[in-house]
């Protein structure tokens, strides 16, 4: 057991953990997006509320949800530790930055911190309220369910929240633009044949996924205004 602990508390081990958890969270972003897109269905929130009820009552989904939260915490903690070690090893930053590095790669700690702030606000505004706060109830096909659609609709009727959400998606896009391909490189999937493809997929992923998330509050806000 000691060798296992030493392996995953080493710098390389921590990077591997960050890479694995990061890729898992990328998959979660896709699945979560597919559910959130139901907010755009023109059915008064029926599809989204049924989706939300399924996600909060299915034992399998709840188990995956716990795993997801664990991976988020693990990803954050290990990333913070790696950042601390890097700063301690190089207390004075380089005066000249290599042209090969991107702004995102040089500012992953800053990007990650902003994403964390967004995540806390997002969970407090939606997940926490749905689990423990007061929620409006609506009847769907004779079944009483929590009207999470109404909560989201009211939130995205606030221009300030919409702007913050969209800006946050921009930060997430930058975070993903480096993190996606960096994860594969950390795991040793680095080859002259595959790397260009991974980089292309990474760039497309970092643009399409955050953009799709950002479209949701914009469309809902415009519908409310009109």
Beta strands, then each sheet from edge to edge (+ up, - down):
strand 1: 137-140
strand 2: 143-146
sheet 1: 1+ 2-
end
